[in-house]
Amino acid sequence: MWGIIKKSCDSLINPLCFNLIMAAFANTVPIFLFVESIIDFNYFIYFLAAELFFWIVFVHYYTNHDSFSKKIALKLDFNDVTILYYCFSILFFLFFVIQLKYFNFGLFLSERLAVFKDAGGLGVISRIASFVTIFNIFYLYHVLDNLKKLPIQIVFISIIVSLFVLAYIFLSGAKSALLQVVFQYYFYCVAFKRCMPSKKVMRTLLCVAVIGSLLIFSKYNDETGLSGTIISLINRMVANGDGYWYGYPNEVIETLEPAPWYIDLAGPFLYGLRIKDYSESIPGIGTQLVYAIMPDKYGMMIGANSRPPIWGYVMFGNCGVAFSIVWGMILGIMAQKAKTMFSTGIVGLTFGYILFMSVLAGITDPKLTFMSLFDGFIGLVITGFFIFIICLSRRGTN
């Protein structure tokens, strides 16, 4: 993967760099399984072909050196963006209180993803909160860059809100959650400021993110002490290939019964918009792999990473190689468009970042791309509503 990293990444905190390193760890698993004669030769050849073609096509369509968009932002000045920020912050605090009172946070649950299990329509809270936290962090970076130019009350409010946002991210229990703050700093610098990230700030953010991740790992760690936490961290990195580990030995991958490919991919939209009933949903490929290996976990909201070679094979058999080619093209084009299709400004930056992160999610599991895009869709609806209200009020004032 080193050649791909060199060609596609310009910084250690480029989120693509992190995902490529994780993909490299994942790819060690089928190689290990083959060397140890634990999997069939045909699976190994399929894996090599699918991964090779995926990355060839992805790198062909994604060029790291192209400049970001120079489109003029929506007709929103910074005052309008600040109003939008206040609206989002009120929403965030409302959801924070609701979750605190009626639900829980992933950090305190054995199943991190089960926070809104059986919550009905209130599960949309996590979708909206995901979008709002991204927007708020970008706004904070802009405020910190302009401390001397902005009123003290804006600076004070943004810092207070951001502390709660960081707490919310930490309490989610996602082990790499705080890395998102680092990735956003990269995106803010290269897409908004047109410069590379400051090494001093980059080191500071990385230290905070790593320390936060270690604290979260210590919560889930079976071992004690720092050494046990670090071992858990290393295990998690190798676990990026858990789909291969569960699926290839003993041909477990042949026993899965997924939903049709178009239902599986579009599920976040179909079930999220109530076009289909959740009671009719079929567990995803990664979840079925866990259930097959650990039946005692049946019914839990858990899953392995069904990376494109795994997902493509389960859905299309050996023709999954063709899926890898198409998927690599789609993700490469999306990653390129994320840099050029949105206008400058914090609003455009937020949607560009979500689209780019949707691409990276698809490297881990194709279904995750559509889950991320659904978050962006919810954010688009809410943003459009508030912008409409702002424009109406401005017209009324004029």
C-alpha positions in Angstrom: 0.0 0.0 0.0 3.0 2.3 0.4 3.0 3.4 -3.3 -0.7 4.3 -3.0 -0.1 6.3 0.2 2.8 8.3 -1.4 0.7 9.0 -4.5 -2.5 9.9 -2.8 -1.6 11.6 0.5 0.3 14.8 1.3 0.1 14.8 5.1 0.0 12.3 8.0 -3.3 13.8 9.1 -4.9 13.5 5.7 -7.9 11.2 6.6 -7.1 9.2 3.4 -3.7 8.4 4.8 -5.2 6.9 8.0 -7.6 4.8 6.0 -4.9 3.5 3.7 -2.8 2.5 6.7 -5.8 0.7 8.2 -6.4 -1.0 4.8 -2.8 -2.2 4.8 -3.3 -3.8 8.2 -6.5 -5.4 7.0 -4.7 -6.8 3.9 -2.2 -8.6 6.1 -5.0 -10.9 7.4 -5.8 -12.9 4.2 -2.0 -13.0 3.4 -1.4 -14.5 6.8 -4.3 -16.9 6.4 -3.0 -18.1 3.1 0.6 -18.5 4.3 -0.7 -20.6 7.2 -2.9 -22.7 4.8 -6.0 -21.7 6.6 -8.0 -20.6 3.5 -8.6 -21.9 0.1 -6.3 -20.8 -2.7 -9.2 -19.5 -4.8 -10.2 -17.0 -2.0 -6.7 -15.7 -1.9 -6.5 -15.1 -5.7 -9.9 -13.5 -5.6 -8.8 -11.2 -2.8 -5.6 -10.2 -4.6 -7.5 -9.4 -7.9 -10.3 -7.5 -6.2 -7.9 -5.3 -4.1 -5.5 -4.7 -7.0 -8.1 -3.6 -9.4 -9.9 -1.5 -6.8 -6.8 0.5 -6.0 -5.7 0.9 -9.6 -9.0 2.4 -10.6 -9.3 4.5 -7.4 -5.9 6.1 -7.9 -6.7 6.7 -11.6 -9.8 8.8 -10.8 -8.5 10.5 -7.6 -5.7 13.0 -7.9 -4.5 14.5 -4.7 -2.8 17.5 -6.3 -5.9 19.1 -7.8 -7.0 22.3 -6.2 -10.1 22.7 -4.1 -13.2 24.6 -5.2 -13.0 28.3 -5.7 -16.8 28.7 -6.2 -18.3 31.7 -4.4 -20.2 30.6 -1.3 -23.9 30.8 -1.0 -25.0 34.3 -0.3 -24.3 34.0 3.3 -21.9 36.4 5.1 -20.2 35.4 8.3 -23.1 36.9 10.3 -25.5 34.5 8.6 -23.1 31.6 9.2 -23.0 32.6 12.8 -26.8 32.6 13.1 -26.7 29.2 11.5 -24.1 28.1 14.0 -26.3 29.3 16.9 -29.3 27.3 15.5 -27.2 24.2 15.2 -25.8 24.7 18.7 -29.3 24.9 20.2 -30.2 21.7 18.4 -27.0 20.1 19.6 -27.7 21.0 23.3 -31.3 19.8 22.9 -30.2 16.4 21.6 -27.4 16.2 24.2 -30.0 16.7 27.0 -32.4 14.2 25.5 -29.8 11.6 25.1 -28.5 12.2 28.6 -31.9 11.9 30.2 -33.6 9.2 28.1 -30.8 7.1 26.6 -27.1 6.7 27.3 -23.8 7.2 25.7 -21.8 4.5 23.8 -18.8 4.8 26.2 -20.9 3.3 29.0 -22.5 0.5 27.0 -21.2 -2.9 26.1 -22.8 -2.4 22.7 -21.7 1.1 21.6 -24.0 1.1 18.6 -27.1 0.2 20.6 -27.6 3.6 22.1 -30.7 4.3 20.1 -31.8 0.7 19.7 -35.6 0.4 19.7 -35.8 4.2 20.0 -38.0 4.6 17.0 -37.8 7.9 15.2 -35.5 9.3 17.9 -32.6 7.5 16.3 -32.4 10.5 14.0 -30.8 12.4 16.9 -27.5 10.6 16.2 -27.7 11.5 12.5 -28.3 15.2 13.1 -25.7 15.3 15.9 -23.1 13.8 13.6 -23.6 16.6 11.1 -23.9 19.4 13.7 -20.6 18.4 15.4 -18.8 18.5 12.1 -20.1 22.0 11.3 -19.3 23.3 14.8 -15.7 22.1 14.8 -15.1 23.8 11.4 -16.7 27.0 12.8 -14.4 26.7 15.9 -11.3 26.5 13.7 -12.4 29.6 11.8 -13.0 31.5 15.1 -9.6 30.5 16.4 -8.0 31.7 13.2 -9.7 35.1 13.6 -9.5 35.7 17.4 -8.5 39.4 17.0 -11.2 40.2 14.5 -14.2 38.7 16.1 -16.3 39.9 19.1 -15.3 38.3 22.4 -18.8 36.9 22.9 -18.6 34.9 19.6 -15.2 33.5 20.7 -16.4 32.6 24.2 -19.6 30.9 23.0 -17.8 28.9 20.3 -15.2 27.6 22.8 -17.9 26.6 25.3 -20.0 24.9 22.7 -16.9 23.1 21.3 -16.0 21.7 24.8 -19.5 20.1 24.9 -19.1 18.9 21.3 -15.7 17.3 22.2 -17.3 15.7 25.3 -20.1 14.3 23.1 -17.6 12.9 20.6 -15.6 11.3 23.4 -18.7 9.8 25.1 -19.8 8.2 21.8 -17.2 5.5 22.7 -15.9 5.3 19.1 -12.2 4.5 19.5 -11.1 6.8 16.6 -13.8 9.5 17.3 -11.4 12.2 18.4 -9.3 11.6 15.2 -12.1 13.2 13.3 -11.2 16.5 14.9 -7.7 16.1 13.6 -8.9 15.1 10.1 -11.2 18.2 10.1 -8.2 20.4 10.8 -6.4 19.0 7.7 -9.5 19.6 5.6 -10.0 23.1 7.0 -6.4 24.1 6.2 -6.2 22.7 2.7 -9.8 23.4 1.5 -10.6 26.6 3.4 -7.2 28.3 4.0 -5.4 26.8 1.0 -2.3 25.9 3.0 -0.8 22.8 4.6 -1.6 22.2 8.3 0.7 23.7 10.9 3.0 21.0 12.3 2.8 22.5 15.8 -1.0 22.4 15.8 -1.0 19.0 14.1 1.2 17.5 16.8 -1.0 18.9 19.5 -4.2 17.6 18.0 -2.7 14.2 17.4 -1.5 14.0 21.0 -5.0 14.9 22.3 -6.6 12.4 19.9 -4.2 9.5 20.8 -4.6 10.1 24.5 -8.4 10.2 24.1 -8.3 7.0 22.1 -6.1 5.3 24.8 -8.6 6.4 27.5 -11.5 4.9 25.5 -9.5 1.7 24.9 -8.8 1.4 28.6 -12.5 1.4 29.2 -13.0 -1.6 26.9 -9.7 -3.3 27.7 -9.7 -6.7 29.4 -6.1 -6.3 30.4 -4.8 -3.8 33.0 -2.3 -1.0 32.8 -0.8 1.0 29.9 0.7 -2.1 28.2 -2.7 -3.8 28.0 -4.3 -0.7 26.6 -1.6 -0.4 23.9 -2.0 -4.1 23.0 -5.7 -3.6 22.6 -5.0 -0.6 20.3 -2.7 -2.8 18.2 -5.3 -5.6 18.1 -7.9 -3.1 16.9 -5.6 -2.0 14.0 -5.2 -5.6 12.9 -9.0 -6.1 13.4 -9.6 -3.9 10.4 -9.3 -7.3 8.6 -11.8 -9.1 10.8 -14.1 -9.7 7.9 -11.5 -11.8 6.2 -10.7 -13.6 9.4 -14.3 -14.6 10.0 -15.3 -15.2 6.4 -12.5 -17.1 4.7 -11.6 -20.0 7.0 -14.0 -22.9 6.8 -15.8 -21.1 3.9 -18.1 -19.3 6.3 -18.5 -16.6 3.6 -20.5 -19.1 1.6 -23.2 -19.5 4.3 -24.3 -15.8 4.4 -27.8 -14.8 3.2 -27.8 -11.0 2.7 -30.5 -8.8 1.4 -30.3 -8.0 -2.4 -27.3 -5.8 -3.0 -29.4 -2.7 -3.9 -31.4 -3.0 -0.7 -28.3 -3.6 1.4 -26.6 -0.5 0.0 -29.7 1.8 0.0 -30.8 0.6 3.4 -29.9 3.7 5.4 -32.2 5.8 3.1 -34.9 3.1 2.8 -35.2 2.4 6.5 -34.2 5.9 7.7 -36.9 7.6 5.6 -39.4 4.8 6.5 -39.8 3.7 2.9 -39.2 0.2 4.3 -40.0 -1.1 7.8 -37.0 -1.8 10.1 -38.7 -5.1 11.1 -38.1 -6.3 7.5 -34.4 -5.5 7.5 -31.8 -8.2 7.1 -28.5 -7.9 9.1 -25.6 -6.7 7.0 -22.8 -8.9 5.8 -20.4 -7.9 8.6 -23.0 -8.5 11.2 -23.9 -12.0 9.8 -20.2 -12.9 9.9 -20.0 -12.1 13.6 -23.2 -14.1 14.2 -21.8 -17.1 12.3 -18.6 -17.2 14.3 -20.1 -16.1 17.7 -23.7 -17.2 17.9 -24.0 -15.9 21.5 -23.8 -12.4 20.0 -26.9 -12.9 17.9 -29.2 -9.9 18.0 -26.5 -7.5 19.1 -25.7 -4.4 17.1 -22.2 -5.5 16.1 -20.4 -6.3 12.9 -17.1 -7.0 11.2 -15.7 -4.8 8.4 -17.1 -6.2 5.2 -14.5 -4.6 2.9 -15.2 -4.4 -0.8 -13.6 -7.8 -1.7 -15.8 -9.5 1.0 -19.0 -7.5 0.2 -18.5 -8.0 -3.6 -18.0 -11.8 -3.3 -21.0 -12.4 -1.0 -23.2 -10.4 -3.4 -21.8 -11.4 -6.8 -19.5 -14.4 -6.3 -16.4 -14.2 -8.4 -18.0 -11.4 -10.4 -17.2 -9.3 -7.3 -14.0 -8.4 -8.9 -16.0 -6.4 -11.4 -17.8 -4.8 -8.5 -14.4 -3.8 -7.0 -13.5 -2.1 -10.3 -16.8 -0.2 -10.4 -16.7 0.7 -6.7 -13.1 1.9 -7.0 -14.2 4.2 -9.9 -17.2 5.5 -7.9 -15.2 6.2 -4.8 -12.4 7.8 -6.8 -14.8 10.2 -8.6 -16.6 11.0 -5.3 -13.3 11.8 -3.6 -12.4 14.1 -6.4 -15.8 15.8 -6.5 -15.7 16.3 -2.7 -12.9 18.8 -3.4 -14.5 20.7 -6.2 -18.3 20.5 -6.3 -19.0 22.6 -3.1 -18.6 26.3 -2.7 -16.1 27.8 -0.3 -17.2 28.7 3.1 -17.9 26.7 6.3 -21.2 25.3 4.9 -19.6 24.1 1.7 -16.6 22.8 3.6 -18.9 20.8 5.9 -20.6 19.0 3.0 -17.4 18.5 1.1 -15.9 16.8 4.2 -18.9 14.6 4.7 -18.7 13.5 1.0 -15.0 12.8 1.4 -15.5 10.8 4.6 -18.3 8.8 2.9 -15.7 7.7 0.3 -13.3 6.6 3.1 -16.1 4.7 4.8 -16.7 2.8 1.6 -13.1 1.6 1.6 -14.0 -0.1 4.9 -17.5 -1.3 4.0 -19.6 -0.2 1.0 -22.7 0.0 3.1 -21.0 2.6 5.4 -20.8 5.0 2.4 -24.6 5.2 2.2 -24.9 5.6 6.0 -22.5 8.6 5.9 -24.4 10.0 2.9 -27.6 9.7 4.8 -26.2 11.8 7.6 -25.2 14.4 4.9 -28.7 14.3 3.5 -30.3 15.0 6.9 -27.8 17.8 7.4 -28.7 19.2 3.9 -32.4 19.3 4.8 -31.8 21.0 8.1 -29.3 23.5 6.7 -31.7 24.3 3.8 -34.5 24.9 6.3 -32.4 27.3 8.4 -31.0 29.1 5.4 -34.5 29.6 4.1 -35.5 31.1 7.4 -32.5 33.4 7.5 -33.1 34.6 3.9 -36.8 35.2 4.7 -35.9 37.3 7.8 -33.3 39.2 5.8 -35.8 40.0 3.1 -38.3 41.1 5.7 -35.8 43.4 7.2 -34.9 45.0 3.9 
